[in-house]
Amino acid sequence: MSKFTDPWHFPRPELAQAYLQGFDLGLTSARGLFARRRMGKSEFLKHDLVPAAISSGYLAAYTNLWDDTDHPGQALATAILQATQAKGLDKFWEDISRPISKLKGGGKLPLGIEAALEVSLAEKEKLAVPAIQAALQASDKSSRKLLLLIDEAQVLAAPEHSGVAHSLRAGLDIRKAGIKVLFAGSSEAALRQMFSRSAAPFYNWAPLEPFPLLGSKFVAAMVSQVATAAKQPLGLDEAQQAFTALKETPEFFRWYIERYLMYQQQGAAEALRYTQARVNDDTGYARIWKELYRPDRAVLLLAARGVQDLFGAATLKQLKELLNDEDVAATVPRGSLRRLTGPKLQLMARVDHGAYRFEDTEFQAWVAARRTVD
């Protein structure tokens, strides 16, 4: 974590201590949290829970799997090692990579992290499982408990990462006394599948609960901070109204505060108008839509309009009409939903057999307002 402090960070020490106390009681070794993106979850983990854990005597490892969705095993191993033996990181990757170098004809790989980056994607995946196991074994040498924070953990639910997930589960199962785990994610449906699907590696392994969201206390704290920097203080009532208008999203509210401070003479109402326009532009719905395959857009459009059976004959008929193509195959919806629910897009989530929903209700409303797939 950064050594610099953010004057605009809203600390939540009581919440951090509550999670730690839950682990200290020994009743559970893992928890799962979900909240949609931009709600302050990652900031809390990094700037509240990690410092609190360290102050309480834990080693703390944080990784955001969204930073490298293709290689979560590498990210997890690195995070554990940075927490337990950061000075040995280069040698660890050199040793782990050595079998791969033999597969390549005995050529020696560069030292350090670069070694893992030099191998092909297929070879890098081969490193993931031994890297996870070796990192966990390295943590055994510490006399302190380890708190492992896995942000955007739903990446592990992807079929291509099943080997990594099974390896992590096996390694954590035998270390429940010494390693406490907090899985956090922005996809409630994907996390629920991860812990409730009987065939999933982490089946029934952690209770899942919503992350407590920020509210009026957060708004009041930001208004107080504005008063220390602004010539024209921001009213609490109008700030609360802005927070509500911005769907009570902390990151968007910070944008509003930033705009107000930079252009105080324009007033709070103009700051809100500007922020709402920025939100609509930054969420990038139009860009996302443009980058999707046309069949995927058609499936989204039908789902947004309330179509429940996305695999039926009636749906196929509507897809043909939307795409103006009589040759649309019956397999098209299945392929589209596989992409739309995958870790790359995460636009929809399967909530039951054959039942899907939008991950982002604002995006659902945006799609529903469209008339065509183009």
Buried (B, 14 or more C-beta within 10 A) or exposed (E): EEEEEEEEBBBBEEBBBEBBEBBBEEEBBBBBBBBBBBBBBBBBBBBBBBBBBBEBEBBBBBBBBBEBBBBBBBBBBBBBBBBBBEEEBBEBBBEBBEEBBEEEEEEEBBEBBEBBBBBEEEBBBBBBBBBBBBBBEBBEEEEBBBBBBBBBBBBBBBEEBBBBBBBBBBBBEEBEEBBBBBBBBBBBBBBBBBBEEEEBBBEEBBEBEEBBBBEEEBBBBBBEBBEEEBEEEBEBEBBBBBBEBBBBBBBBBBBBBEBBBEEBEEBBEEBBBBBBEBBEEEBEBEEBBEEBBBBBBBBBBBBBEEBEEBEBEEBBEBBBEBBEEEEBEEEBBEBBBEBBBBBEBBBBBBEEEEEBBBBBEBBBEBBBEBEEBE
